[in-house]
Amino acid sequence: MNERPAEQVGESTGGGSAHPGTSVSFREALAVWVKIGFVSFGGPAGQIALMHRILVEEKKWIGEERFLHALNYCMLLPGPEAQQLATYIGWLLHRTLGGLVAGILFILPGAIVVLALSVLYAGFQNQTLVQALFFGIKAAVLAVVVEAVLRIGKRALKNRYMYTIAGSAFVAIFFFEVPFPLIVIGAAIIGLAGGRLNPEGFVIIKGHGTNPGKQVAVADVLIEEGLLDHTRPSATRAVKVTTICISLWFVPIAVLAILLGVGNVYVQEGLFFSKMAVVTFGGAYAVLAYVAQQAVGTHGWLAPGEMLDGLGMAETTPGPLIMVVQFVGFMGAYRNPGGLDPVLAGTFGALLTTWVTFVPCFLWIFLGAPYIEALRGNRSLSAALSALTAAVVGVILNLALWFAIHVIFGEVDEVRSAGLKLLVPVWGTVNLPSLLLSAAAFVAMFRFKVGMIPVLAASASLGAAYHYLAT
């Protein structure tokens, strides 16, 4: 790709003079990406706001218009948009190495913490302290998921078309167990068709507004002066990037399949989470119910309530919420260790799950970012994204209802008839303390606008106090 050393990007070269203050050293960028990685709490909205404040307002490394356009592109992709946005900006400033550093550091602190918590959870799951803490966290997570339904719904459900898509997605996944990938494909097709037949009704998620103002940003100046030649599309580079990333993605799974067999837990986790990596439109909430259903019902990696525990871990650690899949990978391998020590097996499972979840994220950015300008103002893609986002609202509503039933009731029966599945709670098993904690979390978040982290911390403390008093 003939890339210059990352340290030299943005520096003045003979025959051209960079504007004063428009160089970004790799060392300076590295320090900023480390900082962002350790303080990226609050879900995608908070993480994107954090990067905007640091990179656009404080550092002025990237302009408002380019930042929002990059975000709009990342929203079109499967996977965590905040992590992909960090990768994009790192790539823009310092080429492939910059993108790798920004993307990896965005997830590394959270991955380490979730792995440590997974080890403690597996080893001390039956201990009173762990049970007490997660008792309260589960109740608060329910409020967090409902807040996500309302937040995304307010943005996406603007007319009867979007409400119909959202309702259809909910019915399909909750009552008929239609696989999430099929819902994604169906929504995209409906959006593309609707965008042609009725653009005003289907183009809801539009390109972000621009406000370039008079700010001179580093990336804008460098592109104007022709110093960021890696941003130009190249078919040769696209083939090279695709070959490398696909090999990194699937070769480990193929080697494990040859050595251990297709039925081995590592191969099954690698294949399952690879599939998840290409359909996670709308963020982690959109696929968590499907992951939970498959991990619990099909593979037996988790017990029903444990998905909530893992989500609580991911909610309270930095990095993208999709890191919850690392917990699932750990527990699946921990319970199927083969001849290995369970903790070592779980660690391998967690690392493999993280690998196949995030390698595709780098592929989408390194392959597609040079072509981002071609996406500007594309109404067909905007219509597809609008329909996808509406479907995501229905899928997250499914997640919220699934969590609510399992948090509030001790026993839930499944009734199946003519392809229809119903979850029927046993009313005599209502968990009143969980119901009260969930209600308190709802009031704190929706009435008093308390942040997610304080609500989770308070719920964990109250749950622990109740657990100790009750026992």
N, C-alpha and C positions, 0 to 999 in steps of 0.2 A: 504493500500500500504506500511505500515510500514516505512513511510518516517521520517527521522530524522529532527529535527528542522532546519529551513533554516539557522539560524545564525551559525550552526555548520558545514555547508558544506564546505569542503576544509580545515578544521583545522586538525591538527595532532591528531592522536588517539593512544592509547596504542598499542604497538607492531608494529607500523609503523611510519615513520617520513616523514612528508611532506617536500618537498624541501623548502628552505627559499624563501619567496616572492611568494609562491603559494597558499596563502589563500585569499579568497575574502569574506569579511564580508558582510552580508546582508545590513547593513547600508551604506557601501561604494557603493554597487551596486545600492541601492535605489537613492542615490544622482546622480549617472550617468544616470539612466533611467529618472529622472526628467529633467536633463539637455537636454538629447536627445529629450524628448517629447516637450520641449519648442522651440527648434531650428531646428526641422526637417522640414524645408522648402525645396522646390525645386523638389518635386515629388519623385518617387521611386529611381531614379538614384542618386539624391543628398542625399537622406536619407540613402541609402545603403553605399554610400561613406563616409558619416558622421560616421556611426556605425563602418565601417572598420577602419577609422582613430583613433577613440577613443578606440575601444575594441581590435583591433588587433595590431595597431602600437604603441599607447600610453600606454594603460593599460596592453597589452599582456595577456588578460584573455582567449583569444581563438586564436588558431593558424590559419595561412593563409589557410592551406588545409582544416581544419575543418569548417572554416567560409564559404569558397566557396562551400564546399559540402553541408552545411546547406542551403545556398542560392539556390543551384541547386534543392534541395528538395522543398523549398518554391515556386520555380517557377513552379513546377508541380501542385501546389494546386490552387484551386479557392480562390479569395480574394487578398488583398494587400500584396505583398510579403515582403515589408519592415517591416510592422507591425508583420507579422508572423515570420520573421527572428528575430526580437527583442524578441518575445515570446519564440522562440526556444532557444536562447542564455540565456535568463533569466531562463528558465526551466532547461537547462543544468547545470547552475551554482548553482541554489538554488531550484530545484525541482518545484513542482506545484505552490507554492506561488511565487517563483521567476518569473515563466512564466506569472502568472496573473499580477503581479506588472509591469513587463516590457511591456506587451501587452496593459494593461489599460493606463499606463502613456504615451504610444506612441500616443494614440488617445484622451486622456482627454483634453489637452489644446485646440486642434482644435475643439473638440466637443462643448466646452463651448463657444468659439468664434463664431462658426457657428450658434449656438442657439441664441446668443445675436444679431448677424447680421440678423438672420431670423425674430426675434421679431421686430427689427427696420425696416426691409424691409416691413413686413406686415403692420405695423402701419403707415409708412411714405412713402409708395410706390409712392403715388401721389405727394409727396413733390418735389420741384425743385432740392434740393441738391441730393437726392437719385437718381432721374432720370439722373441728370448730371453725377454723378460718374459712374453709371452702363452703361451709353451710351458709354463711352470710354473703359471700361473694356470688354464689349462684343466684341469690335473690336480686342482687343489684344488677347482674348481667342482663336479667330479663328486662329491666327498665332501659338499659343501654341499647338493647336490640330494638325495642319499641321506638325509642328516640330516633334510631336510624331509619325505621320505616317512615316515620313522619317527616324527617328531614329530606329524604330522597323523594318521598311522595309529593311534598310541597313543590319540589323543583321539577318533577317529571309529569305529574298528572294534571295537565292543563285543560283537557277536553275529554269528550266521551270516548274518543278512540283510544286514548292512553288508559283511561279507566277500564275499558273493555279488555285491553291487552293485559293489564295488571291482574284483573279478576280472573281471566282465563288461565294465566300462569299459576295463580294460587290454586285454583281448582285442579289443574293438571298435576301439580306436584304433590299437593296435600291429599287429595282423594284418589287419584289414579296412579300415583308414583311414577309419573312420566320422568325419565332421566333429565337432569338439568341441562346436559349438552343439547338435547333435542329442543328444549324450551328456548335456549339461546339461538339455535339455528332457525327455529320457527319465527321467533320475534324479529330476527334480522331480515328474513325474507319478507315478512309482513311490512316491516318498515321500509324496505327498498321499494316494494310495490306501492305502498301508500304514498311514499314520497313522490312517485311519478304521477299518481292519480289525483292526489290531494295534498300538495306541498304545504299549504297553510295548516292543515290538520295534523300533519305528521312531523314537520320539522320544528320540534320543540326545543331540543338541545342544540342550540346554535353556537357558532363560533363565538368565543368570548369577545366582548367589546375591547377596543384598543384605546389606549390613552398614552401615546408616546411622549407627549409634552415636549419639553426641551432637554430632558435628561440625556446625557451622553453616557452610554454604558460601554463597558469594555468589549463585550462580544460584538456589539453593533459596529464599533469602530474597526475592529479587527477584520470583520467580514467585508466592510466597505473598502478596506485597504488590500483585500485579497490575501490576507495572512492565514486564513482558516481554509486552506484548500481541501481539507478532508470533508468539508460539508458539501462538496459537489458530488452528485450521484455518479457512480461508476459501476458498470456491469461486472467488471473483473473483481472489484472489491466486494460486491454483493455476493458473488459466487464463493469467494474466499471466506467471507464472514459466515455464510450459511453452512458451508462444509465444516468449518471448525466448530461452530456452536452445536450443530446436529451431532457431530462426533462426540463432543464432550457430554452431550445430553444422553445419548442412547448407548454408546459403547460400554459404559459401566454396567448398564442393565443387561446387555447382551452377554458380557463376560460372566456376570452372576448367573444368568440363565444356563449357560453352558456348564459352569462349574457345579451349580447347586440344583438345577432343575427349575422349570417354569413355575412349579407349585411352591417354591420356597418363599418365605415371608418377605425377603428383601426384594425379590423379583416382583411379587405382587404389589408391594408398596411402591416400587419404582414405576411400574406401569400405571397404577391407579393415580398417583399424584402427578405423573406426566400428563395424563388426560385432564386432570383438574387444572393444570397450568395453562391449558389452551382454551378453557371455557370460563375462567374467572372474571367475566365481564361484570362490572358493577361492584367489585371489591369482594372481600372475604365473606361478608354476611350473606352474599347471594348463594354461595356454595356450601356454607357450613351445615345446613340441614341435610343436604345430599351427602356430604362427607360423613356426617354423624350416622345417617341411616345405613350407609354402606359399611362404615367401620364397625358399627354395632351389630346390624342385622346380617350382613353378608359375610364379613370377614371375621367377626368376633374379636376384633382388636381392643374394643372398649366396652364397658358397661354403659347403659343409657345415661346415667348422671355424670359420667366422667367427661363427656364432651363439654359440658358446662364448666367443669373444673379447668379444663384446658383453655377454654375461652377466657376464663377469669385470669389465668396466667398471662395470656397474650394481651389482654386489655391493660394490665398493670405494668407492662414492660415496654421499653422503647422499641421503635421499629414497627413494621407493618403488622396488622392483625392476622394476616395469613400465616404468621409464625405458629399459630395454633396447630397447623398440620405437623409441625415438628414433634409436638407432644403426642399426636396420634401415631406417628411413625415410631417414636420411642416405645410407647406402650405396646404396639403391635409386635415389635421384635422382642421386647422384654418378656412377653408372655409366650413367645415361640422362639426360644433362644437356640434350639438345636443343641449342639455340644458346647456352646459358649457360656460364659458367665452371663446371667441375665442383664446386668447393668451394662456390660460391654456390648452385648447384642443390641440392647436398646439404644445405646449411643451410636452404633453403626446404622441402625434404622433411622434415627433422628437425622444423622448427617446425610444419608442417602435421600431422605425425603426433602430436606432443605435444598440439596443439590438439584434434584429434578424439578423442584418448584421454581427456583430462581434462575437457572441457566437460560430458560426460555425468555425471561425478562430482558436479559442482556441481548439475546438474539433480536427481539423486536426492536430494540433501540438502535443497535449497531447496524442492522440491516435497513430499517425504515427511516431513521432520522434524516439521512441525506435527501430523502424524497419528500420531506415534510411540507415543503412549499407547494408541492402538487396537490396537497390535501386542503389547502386554504379555501374556504368557502364552498366546499363540495357538498351540495344539497343532498345527494343520495346517501352519502356517509352520515350526514347529520340526521337524516330520517331514520336510518338503521340504528344509530346510537339512541335516538329518542325512543324507538320501540324497545330496544334492549333495556334501557333504563326503566321504562314502565314495567316490563316483565320482571325486572329485578325487584321492584317494589312488591309484587305479588309473591316472589320467592322468599324475600326477607320476612314478609308477613307470615308465610308458612313456618319459617324458622322461629319467629316470635311465639306463634301459637304452640309449636312443638315444644319449645323450651318451657312455656308457661304451664302446659299440662304436666310436664315431668318435674317441675319445681314445686308446684302447688299440691299435687296429688302423689301419694305414696305408691299407688297401684294404678296402672293404665292397661285396659284390655284393647286388643286389636280385633275388630270385627270385619270380615271380608265377605263380600257378596257381589257376584256378577262383575268382577274386576274393580269393584269399589272398596276402598279401605277407609275404615272409620276408627279413630282413636276415642275410646270411651273411658273416661276417668271413673274410678270407683269413688263415689262421693263420700263414702264413709272414711276414706283415707286422706281427707284434706289435711295438709300440714299448715296449721294456723300460724305458727311463728314465721314460716317462709312467706306466707301470704301477707302478713303484717310488714315484714322487712321489705318485700317487693313494693308494697303500697307506699312505705316511707321513702324508698328510693325514687318512686315515681313523683311524689310530691316535691322532694328535694330538687330533682332535675327539671321538672316541668313548671312548678310554681315558683321556686326560689332560684332557678337557673344555676344550681350548684354544679361544678365541673365533674367530669366522669371520675377522675382519680380520687378526689375527696369522697365522693359517694361510695366508691368501691372500698376505700379504706374504712369509712364509718360503718358500712354494712359488715365488713369482715370483723371489725371490733365488736359490734353489737351481736353478731352471730356467735362469736367466740364466747362472749359473756353469757349469752343465753345457754349455749351448749354446756358450759361449765356449771351453771346454776341448776340446769335440768338434770345433770348427771351427778 
